[in-house]
Amino acid sequence: MPTINVIGTVGAGKTTLTERLHQFTNLPVGYEGQSKVLDDTTRKLLQRYYQNREAVALEKNQYFLQQRAKTIQQNALQSQFISDRFLYDDYLLAMLNVKNNEMTPSQWITYQQAFRSVEKLLAESHPLSDDILVYVKPSFETALQNIAQRGRQEEQIDNNPDLKTYYETMYELYNQFYDDWQKSPKLIVPSSKNADLKSLIDQIKALQPAFKNL
């Protein structure tokens, strides 16, 4: 299942670009939490996480790993696929918790063990070299505006001022991850709303032969 892996920080516009690509290509999609709209379980978990990241970090990270494993298993037989949340997004966000001292060393070891199992599942489903990484990278200020506009109270800087530093660190981690990524072709999309989809698909086809018939 060659996959278009759409990645980006909170507020980048991953789901917006994923939905536009789905409508343009009719490829099946795996969304964060299996849905464009977060279900009650996912939403309540994220609310608890933003209220107390240190207490909920491991639980949250393990939960999303389980979601990723389900997506991989459910779509293993698809010929092509769009992913709104890549496995390595989860790893980055766990690293963010470690960087912010919100996970203990023992919790990090526990998470890494679980991650490697899901990473193995992904590797068994198809070679990553058949994928393409699409990094949605607006300016940091635009990402903050998007977070404010979508209105999830637990995510708002006005309610929790230290979230700005949290988001800044996340943004830097994504930039570094993209720079270091070598497992598949990759490209940057500055705006999910204004992206020229025909041009984007042409780039994907040029960079990744697995999508040449898209």
Secondary structure, 3 states (H helix, E strand, C coil): CCEEEEECCCCCCHHHHHHHHHHHHCCCEECHHHCCCCCHHHHHHHHHHHHCHHHHHHHHHHHHHHHHHHHHHHCCCCCCEEECCCHHHHHHHHHHHHHCCCCCHHHHHHHHHHHHHHHHHHHHHCCHHHCEEEEECCCHHHHHHHHHHHCCHHHCCCCCCCHHHHHHHHHHHHHHHHHHCCCCCEEEECCCCCCCHHHHHHHHHHHCHHHCCC
